[in-house]
Amino acid sequence: MGITKTEIFNKEQNDIALFAKAFGHPARVAILQHLFKIDTCVCGDLVSEIGLAQPTISQHLKELKQLGLIKGSIEGTRVCYCIDPEQWHKMKQVMLAFLNQDLSSKTECC
């Protein structure tokens, strides 16, 4: 596998790529949608809600947590997850600034 050379890109470019990774798999999108729908921390089993095996759900939760979009806390033998509002707001600002770019009306291509 090749080296990504993320250090040659600026912080904004790296942030956009990392945040976009969260939406790169429908399971992560489903997890985020579920967390927004319940509007609280989920300590229960996401397996029945999402329909994937526990190890797969755990891997996607780990990815979302590493990206900072969710946070987890340990309650007894369970880990509870919820949306990290600060990081979600940051991600929205970065992604909206990127997605709100428009081509100038005089741009012609090919």
PETAGI-V926460 format. One record per backbone hydrogen bond with DSSP energy under -0.5 kcal/mol. NH is the residue of the N-H (numbers start at 1). CO is the residue of the C=O. E is the energy in kcal/mol with one decimal. If there is no record, write none. Layout:
nh: {NH;NH}
co: {CO;CO}
e: {E;E}
This chain:
nh: {8;9;14;15;16;17;18;19;20;21;22;22;23;23;24;28;29;30;31;32;33;34;35;36;37;38;39;40;42;43;46;49;50;51;57;58;59;60;61;62;63;64;65;66;67;68;69;70;71;73;75;75;78;80;80;81;82;84;85;88;89;90;91;92;93;94;95;96;97;98;99;100;101;107}
co: {5;6;10;11;12;13;14;15;16;17;18;19;19;20;21;25;25;26;27;28;29;30;31;32;33;34;35;35;81;41;44;45;46;47;53;54;55;56;57;58;59;60;61;62;63;65;64;64;82;80;73;78;75;73;78;42;71;69;83;84;85;86;87;88;89;90;91;92;93;94;95;96;98;104}
e: {-1.9;-1.6;-2.3;-3.0;-2.7;-2.0;-2.4;-3.0;-2.6;-1.3;-0.8;-1.0;-0.6;-1.0;-1.6;-0.7;-1.6;-2.6;-2.3;-2.4;-2.7;-2.4;-2.4;-2.2;-2.5;-2.4;-1.1;-0.6;-3.1;-0.6;-0.7;-0.6;-3.1;-2.9;-2.4;-2.8;-1.8;-2.1;-2.7;-2.3;-2.1;-2.5;-2.4;-2.7;-2.0;-0.9;-1.5;-1.1;-2.6;-2.2;-0.5;-3.3;-1.9;-3.4;-0.5;-2.3;-1.9;-2.5;-0.9;-2.7;-2.3;-2.1;-2.8;-2.4;-2.2;-2.4;-2.8;-2.8;-2.1;-1.7;-3.1;-2.2;-1.1;-1.6}
